[in-house]
Amino acid sequence: MLASQQHLELTLDLPGAGEVAEARARIAPWVHRTPTVHSSTLSTRLGTDVWLKLEMFQKTGAFKVRGAFNRMLSFTEAERRRGVVAVSAGNHAQAVAYAARELGMRAIVFMPESTPRNSLRATAAYGATVTLTSSFDEAIRSIPHYVEQGWTYVHPYGDRLVIAGQGTLGLEILDDVPGVTDVIVSIGGGGLAGGVALAVKAQRPGVRVWGVETEGAPTMARALAEGRVVQLPHVSSVARTLCAPAVTEETLALAQRHLEGVTLVSDAEAMEAVRFLLERVKVLAEPASSCTLAAAERLRDRFSRDHRVVLILCGGNIAAREIADA
């Protein structure tokens, strides 16, 4: 490690593996322990031993509640009384809204007008006040006003407690697939990938963790290539929940330390994987999930029949018409 990079990491607010274990105990009463299942169909297709972590069966239909609960359960009583504010175009919004309802807190969620209607309806149904903005940037600019009034902002991925909460998914993989050799995980802002990689590598350093992004939103890939956080001027993908315009210093540092690399897949590959998983494996995965299968196709020459590969299907919040229209 370069001396300059080591100094940078010492100044970052990175979680440790012990914090992931603490998060697991903290959130256990509030989240599902989702199944990890073997897939004979995908094992035959990819020529290796394939397992699926089915996080679409998580509360709210995605992994995000893990980090949301871990962060919000750490609030002081005063913070709980004042409430929580968030920005999201999808799964984080629903997670914060749901956690706030379960913990008896008020929640305001800013969501861009382009957010799919099913995400808007679900977030509102969980009890949050949904405020639409013309863009994601406008939503972000709305946050300081509420923070000044005492509301607590829960970042979707750039927070050590959020990252530790997402990492609990990795501990479940280690329990369910003791011989795991490879984990493939999608990247939006990098909180899930960073947390899972941290948790897995702490116990099993030899396990390879592969990140995945879509070609229209290569945020982490660019950051890794340039060795710094890069703000992309435009991101666009069928996997809307992977469209973070920038990672954070913390998630970049975790990726630099723990990931084998980032594989880019096309929107067409992601949607083909959605259809294949639905038709042949009988699970409905959103494109942010299915892209791990698309990446496995590209990485198949890295796996032998002796490998045990886990694909993280991180959520299933996709509207039926999105599949029909693709």
Phi and psi restraints in degrees (value plus and minus 20) as a CYANA .aco file:
   2 LEU   PHI     -84.0   -44.0
   2 LEU   PSI     126.1   166.1
   3 ALA   PHI     -78.7   -38.7
   3 ALA   PSI     -58.0   -18.0
   4 SER   PHI     -86.2   -46.2
   4 SER   PSI     -58.8   -18.8
   5 GLN   PHI     -89.4   -49.4
   5 GLN   PSI     -58.3   -18.3
   6 GLN   PHI     -81.8   -41.8
   6 GLN   PSI     -60.6   -20.6
   7 HIS   PHI     -83.4   -43.4
   7 HIS   PSI     -61.9   -21.9
   8 LEU   PHI     -80.0   -40.0
   8 LEU   PSI     -65.8   -25.8
   9 GLU   PHI     -86.3   -46.3
   9 GLU   PSI     -51.7   -11.7
  10 LEU   PHI     -87.2   -47.2
  10 LEU   PSI     -43.6    -3.6
  11 THR   PHI    -113.2   -73.2
  11 THR   PSI     -27.9    12.1
  12 LEU   PHI    -105.7   -65.7
  12 LEU   PSI     136.9   176.9
  13 ASP   PHI    -115.5   -75.5
  13 ASP   PSI      48.0    88.0
  14 LEU   PHI    -109.2   -69.2
  14 LEU   PSI     118.6   158.6
  15 PRO   PHI     -93.6   -53.6
  15 PRO   PSI     140.0   180.0
  16 GLY   PHI    -128.3   -88.3
  16 GLY   PSI     147.5   187.5
  17 ALA   PHI     -80.5   -40.5
  17 ALA   PSI     -53.3   -13.3
  18 GLY   PHI     -83.1   -43.1
  18 GLY   PSI     -51.5   -11.5
  19 GLU   PHI     -90.0   -50.0
  19 GLU   PSI     -48.9    -8.9
  20 VAL   PHI     -88.2   -48.2
  20 VAL   PSI     -63.3   -23.3
  21 ALA   PHI     -82.1   -42.1
  21 ALA   PSI     -61.4   -21.4
  22 GLU   PHI     -83.1   -43.1
  22 GLU   PSI     -60.2   -20.2
  23 ALA   PHI     -82.4   -42.4
  23 ALA   PSI     -59.8   -19.8
  24 ARG   PHI     -78.9   -38.9
  24 ARG   PSI     -65.7   -25.7
  25 ALA   PHI     -87.2   -47.2
  25 ALA   PSI     -58.8   -18.8
  26 ARG   PHI     -85.9   -45.9
  26 ARG   PSI     -63.5   -23.5
  27 ILE   PHI    -112.0   -72.0
  27 ILE   PSI     -27.8    12.2
  28 ALA   PHI     -71.1   -31.1
  28 ALA   PSI     -61.4   -21.4
  29 PRO   PHI     -90.5   -50.5
  29 PRO   PSI     -31.3     8.7
  30 TRP   PHI    -131.3   -91.3
  30 TRP   PSI     -33.7     6.3
  31 VAL   PHI    -148.2  -108.2
  31 VAL   PSI     145.7   185.7
  32 HIS   PHI    -103.0   -63.0
  32 HIS   PSI     127.7   167.7
  33 ARG   PHI    -113.3   -73.3
  33 ARG   PSI      77.7   117.7
  34 THR   PHI     -96.9   -56.9
  34 THR   PSI     134.4   174.4
  35 PRO   PHI     -97.8   -57.8
  35 PRO   PSI     132.4   172.4
  36 THR   PHI    -138.8   -98.8
  36 THR   PSI      97.5   137.5
  37 VAL   PHI    -140.9  -100.9
  37 VAL   PSI     130.8   170.8
  38 HIS   PHI    -101.8   -61.8
  38 HIS   PSI     123.2   163.2
  39 SER   PHI    -141.1  -101.1
  39 SER   PSI      87.5   127.5
  40 SER   PHI     -85.7   -45.7
  40 SER   PSI     -56.9   -16.9
  41 THR   PHI     -80.6   -40.6
  41 THR   PSI     -68.7   -28.7
  42 LEU   PHI     -94.6   -54.6
  42 LEU   PSI     -49.8    -9.8
  43 SER   PHI     -82.9   -42.9
  43 SER   PSI     -62.6   -22.6
  44 THR   PHI     -86.5   -46.5
  44 THR   PSI     -62.9   -22.9
  45 ARG   PHI     -83.6   -43.6
  45 ARG   PSI     -60.2   -20.2
  46 LEU   PHI    -119.3   -79.3
  46 LEU   PSI     -27.6    12.4
  47 GLY   PHI      51.2    91.2
  47 GLY   PSI       8.0    48.0
  48 THR   PHI    -170.4  -130.4
  48 THR   PSI     158.8   198.8
  49 ASP   PHI    -111.4   -71.4
  49 ASP   PSI      90.6   130.6
  50 VAL   PHI    -130.9   -90.9
  50 VAL   PSI     113.3   153.3
  51 TRP   PHI    -144.0  -104.0
  51 TRP   PSI     131.0   171.0
  52 LEU   PHI    -141.1  -101.1
  52 LEU   PSI     105.7   145.7
  53 LYS   PHI    -111.1   -71.1
  53 LYS   PSI      90.6   130.6
  54 LEU   PHI    -112.4   -72.4
  54 LEU   PSI      55.7    95.7
  55 GLU   PHI    -101.2   -61.2
  55 GLU   PSI     -24.4    15.6
  56 MET   PHI     -88.8   -48.8
  56 MET   PSI     -33.0     7.0
  57 PHE   PHI    -111.3   -71.3
  57 PHE   PSI     -11.8    28.2
  58 GLN   PHI     -94.4   -54.4
  58 GLN   PSI     138.7   178.7
  59 LYS   PHI     -77.5   -37.5
  59 LYS   PSI     118.4   158.4
  60 THR   PHI      48.7    88.7
  60 THR   PSI     -17.5    22.5
  61 GLY   PHI      64.0   104.0
  61 GLY   PSI      -8.2    31.8
  62 ALA   PHI    -181.0  -141.0
  62 ALA   PSI     145.1   185.1
  63 PHE   PHI     -86.4   -46.4
  63 PHE   PSI     -36.6     3.4
  64 LYS   PHI     -79.8   -39.8
  64 LYS   PSI     -44.8    -4.8
  65 VAL   PHI     -85.9   -45.9
  65 VAL   PSI     -42.5    -2.5
  66 ARG   PHI     -81.4   -41.4
  66 ARG   PSI     -72.4   -32.4
  67 GLY   PHI     -90.2   -50.2
  67 GLY   PSI     -56.9   -16.9
  68 ALA   PHI     -83.3   -43.3
  68 ALA   PSI     -66.6   -26.6
  69 PHE   PHI     -85.0   -45.0
  69 PHE   PSI     -61.4   -21.4
  70 ASN   PHI     -82.0   -42.0
  70 ASN   PSI     -59.4   -19.4
  71 ARG   PHI     -90.4   -50.4
  71 ARG   PSI     -67.0   -27.0
  72 MET   PHI     -96.0   -56.0
  72 MET   PSI     -46.3    -6.3
  73 LEU   PHI     -90.7   -50.7
  73 LEU   PSI     -33.4     6.6
  74 SER   PHI    -109.1   -69.1
  74 SER   PSI     -25.4    14.6
  75 PHE   PHI     -81.5   -41.5
  75 PHE   PSI     127.4   167.4
  76 THR   PHI     -94.0   -54.0
  76 THR   PSI     147.5   187.5
  77 GLU   PHI     -81.4   -41.4
  77 GLU   PSI     -57.8   -17.8
  78 ALA   PHI     -84.6   -44.6
  78 ALA   PSI     -61.0   -21.0
  79 GLU   PHI     -85.2   -45.2
  79 GLU   PSI     -58.7   -18.7
  80 ARG   PHI     -83.8   -43.8
  80 ARG   PSI     -59.3   -19.3
  81 ARG   PHI     -86.2   -46.2
  81 ARG   PSI     -56.8   -16.8
  82 ARG   PHI     -96.6   -56.6
  82 ARG   PSI     -58.2   -18.2
  83 GLY   PHI      93.7   133.7
  83 GLY   PSI     157.2   197.2
  84 VAL   PHI    -144.0  -104.0
  84 VAL   PSI     125.9   165.9
  85 VAL   PHI    -150.1  -110.1
  85 VAL   PSI     124.5   164.5
  86 ALA   PHI    -168.5  -128.5
  86 ALA   PSI     143.4   183.4
  87 VAL   PHI    -146.6  -106.6
  87 VAL   PSI     111.3   151.3
  88 SER   PHI    -188.9  -148.9
  88 SER   PSI     131.5   171.5
  89 ALA   PHI    -127.7   -87.7
  89 ALA   PSI      -2.1    37.9
  90 GLY   PHI    -196.8  -156.8
  90 GLY   PSI    -131.9   -91.9
  91 ASN   PHI     -88.4   -48.4
  91 ASN   PSI     -55.1   -15.1
  92 HIS   PHI     -84.6   -44.6
  92 HIS   PSI     -57.8   -17.8
  93 ALA   PHI     -79.0   -39.0
  93 ALA   PSI     -67.6   -27.6
  94 GLN   PHI     -86.2   -46.2
  94 GLN   PSI     -57.7   -17.7
  95 ALA   PHI     -84.2   -44.2
  95 ALA   PSI     -66.9   -26.9
  96 VAL   PHI     -84.8   -44.8
  96 VAL   PSI     -62.5   -22.5
  97 ALA   PHI     -82.1   -42.1
  97 ALA   PSI     -64.7   -24.7
  98 TYR   PHI     -85.4   -45.4
  98 TYR   PSI     -67.3   -27.3
  99 ALA   PHI     -81.2   -41.2
  99 ALA   PSI     -60.6   -20.6
 100 ALA   PHI     -82.4   -42.4
 100 ALA   PSI     -62.8   -22.8
 101 ARG   PHI     -81.6   -41.6
 101 ARG   PSI     -65.3   -25.3
 102 GLU   PHI     -87.3   -47.3
 102 GLU   PSI     -50.4   -10.4
 103 LEU   PHI    -115.3   -75.3
 103 LEU   PSI     -16.7    23.3
 104 GLY   PHI      51.5    91.5
 104 GLY   PSI      18.4    58.4
 105 MET   PHI    -137.7   -97.7
 105 MET   PSI     136.8   176.8
 106 ARG   PHI    -101.4   -61.4
 106 ARG   PSI     127.5   167.5
 107 ALA   PHI    -160.7  -120.7
 107 ALA   PSI     114.8   154.8
 108 ILE   PHI    -138.0   -98.0
 108 ILE   PSI     108.1   148.1
 109 VAL   PHI    -144.4  -104.4
 109 VAL   PSI     102.8   142.8
 110 PHE   PHI    -110.6   -70.6
 110 PHE   PSI     107.1   147.1
 111 MET   PHI    -153.3  -113.3
 111 MET   PSI     114.2   154.2
 112 PRO   PHI     -82.1   -42.1
 112 PRO   PSI     129.4   169.4
 113 GLU   PHI     -80.9   -40.9
 113 GLU   PSI     -42.7    -2.7
 114 SER   PHI     -98.8   -58.8
 114 SER   PSI     -23.8    16.2
 115 THR   PHI     -80.5   -40.5
 115 THR   PSI     115.5   155.5
 116 PRO   PHI     -74.9   -34.9
 116 PRO   PSI     122.5   162.5
 117 ARG   PHI     -78.7   -38.7
 117 ARG   PSI     -55.4   -15.4
 118 ASN   PHI     -84.2   -44.2
 118 ASN   PSI     -54.9   -14.9
 119 SER   PHI     -90.1   -50.1
 119 SER   PSI     -60.2   -20.2
 120 LEU   PHI     -81.8   -41.8
 120 LEU   PSI     -67.2   -27.2
 121 ARG   PHI     -83.6   -43.6
 121 ARG   PSI     -62.1   -22.1
 122 ALA   PHI     -85.1   -45.1
 122 ALA   PSI     -63.0   -23.0
 123 THR   PHI     -81.8   -41.8
 123 THR   PSI     -64.6   -24.6
 124 ALA   PHI     -85.2   -45.2
 124 ALA   PSI     -57.9   -17.9
 125 ALA   PHI     -85.7   -45.7
 125 ALA   PSI     -47.0    -7.0
 126 TYR   PHI     -97.9   -57.9
 126 TYR   PSI     -24.8    15.2
 127 GLY   PHI      86.6   126.6
 127 GLY   PSI     -19.4    20.6
 128 ALA   PHI     -98.6   -58.6
 128 ALA   PSI     133.5   173.5
 129 THR   PHI    -104.4   -64.4
 129 THR   PSI      95.8   135.8
 130 VAL   PHI    -117.2   -77.2
 130 VAL   PSI     104.4   144.4
 131 THR   PHI    -136.6   -96.6
 131 THR   PSI     100.5   140.5
 132 LEU   PHI    -105.5   -65.5
 132 LEU   PSI     122.5   162.5
 133 THR   PHI    -147.4  -107.4
 133 THR   PSI     141.1   181.1
 134 SER   PHI     -90.9   -50.9
 134 SER   PSI     -43.0    -3.0
 135 SER   PHI    -175.2  -135.2
 135 SER   PSI     148.6   188.6
 136 PHE   PHI     -86.2   -46.2
 136 PHE   PSI     -57.9   -17.9
 137 ASP   PHI     -81.7   -41.7
 137 ASP   PSI     -60.7   -20.7
 138 GLU   PHI     -84.7   -44.7
 138 GLU   PSI     -57.5   -17.5
 139 ALA   PHI     -81.4   -41.4
 139 ALA   PSI     -64.4   -24.4
 140 ILE   PHI     -82.2   -42.2
 140 ILE   PSI     -60.2   -20.2
 141 ARG   PHI     -86.7   -46.7
 141 ARG   PSI     -37.8     2.2
 142 SER   PHI     -99.1   -59.1
 142 SER   PSI     -38.4     1.6
 143 ILE   PHI     -87.6   -47.6
 143 ILE   PSI     -66.3   -26.3
 144 PRO   PHI     -74.1   -34.1
 144 PRO   PSI     -55.9   -15.9
 145 HIS   PHI     -78.7   -38.7
 145 HIS   PSI     -62.7   -22.7
 146 TYR   PHI     -95.2   -55.2
 146 TYR   PSI     -55.7   -15.7
 147 VAL   PHI     -82.4   -42.4
 147 VAL   PSI     -60.4   -20.4
 148 GLU   PHI     -82.5   -42.5
 148 GLU   PSI     -47.6    -7.6
 149 GLN   PHI    -106.4   -66.4
 149 GLN   PSI     -19.0    21.0
 150 GLY   PHI      84.9   124.9
 150 GLY   PSI     -24.7    15.3
 151 TRP   PHI     -89.5   -49.5
 151 TRP   PSI     129.5   169.5
 152 THR   PHI    -121.4   -81.4
 152 THR   PSI     105.9   145.9
 153 TYR   PHI    -105.5   -65.5
 153 TYR   PSI     108.4   148.4
 154 VAL   PHI    -126.7   -86.7
 154 VAL   PSI      89.2   129.2
 155 HIS   PHI     -90.6   -50.6
 155 HIS   PSI     122.6   162.6
 156 PRO   PHI     -88.4   -48.4
 156 PRO   PSI     -43.1    -3.1
 157 TYR   PHI    -172.6  -132.6
 157 TYR   PSI     -39.5     0.5
 158 GLY   PHI    -113.4   -73.4
 158 GLY   PSI      32.6    72.6
 159 ASP   PHI    -166.1  -126.1
 159 ASP   PSI     112.2   152.2
 160 ARG   PHI     -82.5   -42.5
 160 ARG   PSI     -55.9   -15.9
 161 LEU   PHI     -92.2   -52.2
 161 LEU   PSI     -55.1   -15.1
 162 VAL   PHI     -84.6   -44.6
 162 VAL   PSI     -66.6   -26.6
 163 ILE   PHI     -80.9   -40.9
 163 ILE   PSI     -64.3   -24.3
 164 ALA   PHI     -82.3   -42.3
 164 ALA   PSI     -59.6   -19.6
 165 GLY   PHI     -82.7   -42.7
 165 GLY   PSI     -63.0   -23.0
 166 GLN   PHI     -85.1   -45.1
 166 GLN   PSI     -51.6   -11.6
 167 GLY   PHI     -84.9   -44.9
 167 GLY   PSI     -38.1     1.9
 168 THR   PHI     -80.8   -40.8
 168 THR   PSI     -46.0    -6.0
 169 LEU   PHI     -81.2   -41.2
 169 LEU   PSI     -58.5   -18.5
 170 GLY   PHI     -84.9   -44.9
 170 GLY   PSI     -57.2   -17.2
 171 LEU   PHI     -83.3   -43.3
 171 LEU   PSI     -56.5   -16.5
 172 GLU   PHI     -87.2   -47.2
 172 GLU   PSI     -56.6   -16.6
 173 ILE   PHI     -82.1   -42.1
 173 ILE   PSI     -64.6   -24.6
 174 LEU   PHI     -81.3   -41.3
 174 LEU   PSI     -57.3   -17.3
 175 ASP   PHI     -86.9   -46.9
 175 ASP   PSI     -62.3   -22.3
 176 ASP   PHI    -104.8   -64.8
 176 ASP   PSI     -47.7    -7.7
 177 VAL   PHI    -149.4  -109.4
 177 VAL   PSI      57.5    97.5
 178 PRO   PHI     -77.0   -37.0
 178 PRO   PSI     -50.3   -10.3
 179 GLY   PHI    -114.2   -74.2
 179 GLY   PSI      -1.0    39.0
 180 VAL   PHI     -76.1   -36.1
 180 VAL   PSI     116.0   156.0
 181 THR   PHI    -133.1   -93.1
 181 THR   PSI     -45.5    -5.5
 182 ASP   PHI    -164.4  -124.4
 182 ASP   PSI     121.4   161.4
 183 VAL   PHI    -148.2  -108.2
 183 VAL   PSI     112.4   152.4
 184 ILE   PHI    -134.7   -94.7
 184 ILE   PSI     104.7   144.7
 185 VAL   PHI    -156.9  -116.9
 185 VAL   PSI     119.8   159.8
 186 SER   PHI    -100.4   -60.4
 186 SER   PSI     138.0   178.0
 187 ILE   PHI    -148.7  -108.7
 187 ILE   PSI     104.4   144.4
 188 GLY   PHI    -125.6   -85.6
 188 GLY   PSI    -102.0   -62.0
 189 GLY   PHI    -116.3   -76.3
 189 GLY   PSI     -31.2     8.8
 190 GLY   PHI      82.0   122.0
 190 GLY   PSI     -18.4    21.6
 191 GLY   PHI     -87.2   -47.2
 191 GLY   PSI     -64.2   -24.2
 192 LEU   PHI     -86.3   -46.3
 192 LEU   PSI     -70.3   -30.3
 193 ALA   PHI     -80.3   -40.3
 193 ALA   PSI     -63.5   -23.5
 194 GLY   PHI     -85.6   -45.6
 194 GLY   PSI     -64.0   -24.0
 195 GLY   PHI     -86.2   -46.2
 195 GLY   PSI     -64.5   -24.5
 196 VAL   PHI     -84.4   -44.4
 196 VAL   PSI     -66.0   -26.0
 197 ALA   PHI     -81.9   -41.9
 197 ALA   PSI     -62.1   -22.1
 198 LEU   PHI     -79.2   -39.2
 198 LEU   PSI     -68.3   -28.3
 199 ALA   PHI     -85.4   -45.4
 199 ALA   PSI     -64.6   -24.6
 200 VAL   PHI     -89.6   -49.6
 200 VAL   PSI     -67.9   -27.9
 201 LYS   PHI     -89.2   -49.2
 201 LYS   PSI     -46.5    -6.5
 202 ALA   PHI     -83.3   -43.3
 202 ALA   PSI     -56.4   -16.4
 203 GLN   PHI    -116.3   -76.3
 203 GLN   PSI     -53.2   -13.2
 204 ARG   PHI    -151.6  -111.6
 204 ARG   PSI      60.8   100.8
 205 PRO   PHI     -78.9   -38.9
 205 PRO   PSI     -44.9    -4.9
 206 GLY   PHI    -100.0   -60.0
 206 GLY   PSI     -31.6     8.4
 207 VAL   PHI     -88.8   -48.8
 207 VAL   PSI     113.8   153.8
 208 ARG   PHI    -112.9   -72.9
 208 ARG   PSI     111.7   151.7
 209 VAL   PHI    -134.5   -94.5
 209 VAL   PSI     100.9   140.9
 210 TRP   PHI    -128.8   -88.8
 210 TRP   PSI     106.8   146.8
 211 GLY   PHI    -110.3   -70.3
 211 GLY   PSI     135.9   175.9
 212 VAL   PHI    -156.6  -116.6
 212 VAL   PSI     115.2   155.2
 213 GLU   PHI    -154.8  -114.8
 213 GLU   PSI     145.9   185.9
 214 THR   PHI    -113.2   -73.2
 214 THR   PSI     138.1   178.1
 215 GLU   PHI     -82.1   -42.1
 215 GLU   PSI     -47.8    -7.8
 216 GLY   PHI    -103.3   -63.3
 216 GLY   PSI     -26.8    13.2
 217 ALA   PHI    -163.1  -123.1
 217 ALA   PSI      43.6    83.6
 218 PRO   PHI    -105.7   -65.7
 218 PRO   PSI      30.5    70.5
 219 THR   PHI     -82.7   -42.7
 219 THR   PSI     -70.9   -30.9
 220 MET   PHI     -91.8   -51.8
 220 MET   PSI     -57.3   -17.3
 221 ALA   PHI     -78.9   -38.9
 221 ALA   PSI     -63.4   -23.4
 222 ARG   PHI     -86.0   -46.0
 222 ARG   PSI     -62.5   -22.5
 223 ALA   PHI     -82.8   -42.8
 223 ALA   PSI     -61.8   -21.8
 224 LEU   PHI     -86.1   -46.1
 224 LEU   PSI     -59.9   -19.9
 225 ALA   PHI     -84.6   -44.6
 225 ALA   PSI     -57.3   -17.3
 226 GLU   PHI    -116.2   -76.2
 226 GLU   PSI     -29.5    10.5
 227 GLY   PHI      51.3    91.3
 227 GLY   PSI       4.0    44.0
 228 ARG   PHI    -179.5  -139.5
 228 ARG   PSI     142.4   182.4
 229 VAL   PHI     -88.1   -48.1
 229 VAL   PSI     111.2   151.2
 230 VAL   PHI    -140.2  -100.2
 230 VAL   PSI     108.2   148.2
 231 GLN   PHI    -109.3   -69.3
 231 GLN   PSI      89.7   129.7
 232 LEU   PHI     -97.9   -57.9
 232 LEU   PSI     114.0   154.0
 233 PRO   PHI     -89.9   -49.9
 233 PRO   PSI     -43.8    -3.8
 234 HIS   PHI    -173.4  -133.4
 234 HIS   PSI     111.4   151.4
 235 VAL   PHI    -149.0  -109.0
 235 VAL   PSI     120.8   160.8
 236 SER   PHI    -173.2  -133.2
 236 SER   PSI     108.5   148.5
 237 SER   PHI    -179.4  -139.4
 237 SER   PSI     130.8   170.8
 238 VAL   PHI     -84.6   -44.6
 238 VAL   PSI     -44.9    -4.9
 239 ALA   PHI    -107.0   -67.0
 239 ALA   PSI      60.0   100.0
 240 ARG   PHI     -79.6   -39.6
 240 ARG   PSI     -53.6   -13.6
 241 THR   PHI     -95.8   -55.8
 241 THR   PSI     -21.6    18.4
 242 LEU   PHI    -124.7   -84.7
 242 LEU   PSI      -4.0    36.0
 243 CYS   PHI    -118.5   -78.5
 243 CYS   PSI      18.8    58.8
 244 ALA   PHI     -87.7   -47.7
 244 ALA   PSI     111.3   151.3
 245 PRO   PHI     -93.4   -53.4
 245 PRO   PSI     -35.2     4.8
 246 ALA   PHI    -177.7  -137.7
 246 ALA   PSI     129.3   169.3
 247 VAL   PHI    -107.5   -67.5
 247 VAL   PSI    -193.7  -153.7
 248 THR   PHI    -133.7   -93.7
 248 THR   PSI     147.1   187.1
 249 GLU   PHI     -78.0   -38.0
 249 GLU   PSI     -56.9   -16.9
 250 GLU   PHI     -88.4   -48.4
 250 GLU   PSI     -68.0   -28.0
 251 THR   PHI     -90.8   -50.8
 251 THR   PSI     -51.1   -11.1
 252 LEU   PHI     -84.0   -44.0
 252 LEU   PSI     -64.3   -24.3
 253 ALA   PHI     -81.8   -41.8
 253 ALA   PSI     -60.5   -20.5
 254 LEU   PHI     -85.2   -45.2
 254 LEU   PSI     -59.6   -19.6
 255 ALA   PHI     -85.7   -45.7
 255 ALA   PSI     -63.6   -23.6
 256 GLN   PHI     -80.2   -40.2
 256 GLN   PSI     -56.3   -16.3
 257 ARG   PHI    -100.3   -60.3
 257 ARG   PSI     -55.5   -15.5
 258 HIS   PHI    -139.8   -99.8
 258 HIS   PSI     -42.8    -2.8
 259 LEU   PHI    -106.3   -66.3
 259 LEU   PSI     125.5   165.5
 260 GLU   PHI     -89.4   -49.4
 260 GLU   PSI     -50.1   -10.1
 261 GLY   PHI     139.3   179.3
 261 GLY   PSI    -195.6  -155.6
 262 VAL   PHI    -143.9  -103.9
 262 VAL   PSI     104.7   144.7
 263 THR   PHI    -116.5   -76.5
 263 THR   PSI     111.0   151.0
 264 LEU   PHI    -117.7   -77.7
 264 LEU   PSI     113.3   153.3
 265 VAL   PHI    -144.3  -104.3
 265 VAL   PSI     138.2   178.2
 266 SER   PHI    -105.3   -65.3
 266 SER   PSI     142.8   182.8
 267 ASP   PHI     -79.8   -39.8
 267 ASP   PSI     -58.9   -18.9
 268 ALA   PHI     -82.7   -42.7
 268 ALA   PSI     -61.3   -21.3
 269 GLU   PHI     -85.3   -45.3
 269 GLU   PSI     -60.9   -20.9
 270 ALA   PHI     -82.5   -42.5
 270 ALA   PSI     -62.9   -22.9
 271 MET   PHI     -92.6   -52.6
 271 MET   PSI     -54.6   -14.6
 272 GLU   PHI     -82.7   -42.7
 272 GLU   PSI     -58.0   -18.0
 273 ALA   PHI     -88.2   -48.2
 273 ALA   PSI     -56.0   -16.0
 274 VAL   PHI     -76.3   -36.3
 274 VAL   PSI     -69.6   -29.6
 275 ARG   PHI     -85.3   -45.3
 275 ARG   PSI     -61.4   -21.4
 276 PHE   PHI     -84.2   -44.2
 276 PHE   PSI     -64.5   -24.5
 277 LEU   PHI     -82.8   -42.8
 277 LEU   PSI     -58.3   -18.3
 278 LEU   PHI     -89.8   -49.8
 278 LEU   PSI     -65.1   -25.1
 279 GLU   PHI     -95.0   -55.0
 279 GLU   PSI     -60.1   -20.1
 280 ARG   PHI    -124.6   -84.6
 280 ARG   PSI     -51.4   -11.4
 281 VAL   PHI    -124.3   -84.3
 281 VAL   PSI     -34.6     5.4
 282 LYS   PHI      48.5    88.5
 282 LYS   PSI      13.7    53.7
 283 VAL   PHI    -146.5  -106.5
 283 VAL   PSI     121.6   161.6
 284 LEU   PHI    -116.0   -76.0
 284 LEU   PSI      89.2   129.2
 285 ALA   PHI    -132.4   -92.4
 285 ALA   PSI     114.6   154.6
 286 GLU   PHI     -91.4   -51.4
 286 GLU   PSI     142.8   182.8
 287 PRO   PHI     -77.8   -37.8
 287 PRO   PSI     -51.6   -11.6
 288 ALA   PHI     -82.7   -42.7
 288 ALA   PSI     -44.9    -4.9
 289 SER   PHI    -106.0   -66.0
 289 SER   PSI     -69.3   -29.3
 290 SER   PHI     -85.1   -45.1
 290 SER   PSI     -41.2    -1.2
 291 CYS   PHI     -83.6   -43.6
 291 CYS   PSI     -39.3     0.7
 292 THR   PHI     -89.2   -49.2
 292 THR   PSI     -53.5   -13.5
 293 LEU   PHI     -88.5   -48.5
 293 LEU   PSI     -63.1   -23.1
 294 ALA   PHI     -78.9   -38.9
 294 ALA   PSI     -59.6   -19.6
 295 ALA   PHI     -88.0   -48.0
 295 ALA   PSI     -58.6   -18.6
 296 ALA   PHI     -80.9   -40.9
 296 ALA   PSI     -56.3   -16.3
 297 GLU   PHI     -80.0   -40.0
 297 GLU   PSI     -62.8   -22.8
 298 ARG   PHI     -91.7   -51.7
 298 ARG   PSI     -48.4    -8.4
 299 LEU   PHI    -116.1   -76.1
 299 LEU   PSI     -14.8    25.2
 300 ARG   PHI     -78.3   -38.3
 300 ARG   PSI     -47.1    -7.1
 301 ASP   PHI     -94.4   -54.4
 301 ASP   PSI     -27.4    12.6
 302 ARG   PHI    -107.5   -67.5
 302 ARG   PSI     -27.0    13.0
 303 PHE   PHI    -136.1   -96.1
 303 PHE   PSI     123.4   163.4
 304 SER   PHI    -132.1   -92.1
 304 SER   PSI     158.7   198.7
 305 ARG   PHI     -87.6   -47.6
 305 ARG   PSI     -37.3     2.7
 306 ASP   PHI    -106.1   -66.1
 306 ASP   PSI     -29.5    10.5
 307 HIS   PHI     -99.2   -59.2
 307 HIS   PSI     134.0   174.0
 308 ARG   PHI    -142.1  -102.1
 308 ARG   PSI      88.6   128.6
 309 VAL   PHI    -127.9   -87.9
 309 VAL   PSI     106.0   146.0
 310 VAL   PHI    -126.5   -86.5
 310 VAL   PSI     103.1   143.1
 311 LEU   PHI    -117.7   -77.7
 311 LEU   PSI     102.8   142.8
 312 ILE   PHI    -105.5   -65.5
 312 ILE   PSI      94.4   134.4
 313 LEU   PHI    -116.4   -76.4
 313 LEU   PSI      73.7   113.7
 314 CYS   PHI     -97.0   -57.0
 314 CYS   PSI     -31.3     8.7
 315 GLY   PHI    -196.0  -156.0
 315 GLY   PSI     148.0   188.0
 316 GLY   PHI    -155.5  -115.5
 316 GLY   PSI       8.6    48.6
 317 ASN   PHI    -110.0   -70.0
 317 ASN   PSI      61.6   101.6
 318 ILE   PHI    -152.9  -112.9
 318 ILE   PSI     116.0   156.0
 319 ALA   PHI     -95.2   -55.2
 319 ALA   PSI     124.5   164.5
 320 ALA   PHI     -76.9   -36.9
 320 ALA   PSI     -56.9   -16.9
 321 ARG   PHI     -88.1   -48.1
 321 ARG   PSI     -44.7    -4.7
 322 GLU   PHI     -86.4   -46.4
 322 GLU   PSI     -53.4   -13.4
 323 ILE   PHI     -93.4   -53.4
 323 ILE   PSI     -63.0   -23.0
 324 ALA   PHI     -85.6   -45.6
 324 ALA   PSI     -53.9   -13.9
 325 ASP   PHI    -103.1   -63.1
 325 ASP   PSI     -36.7     3.3
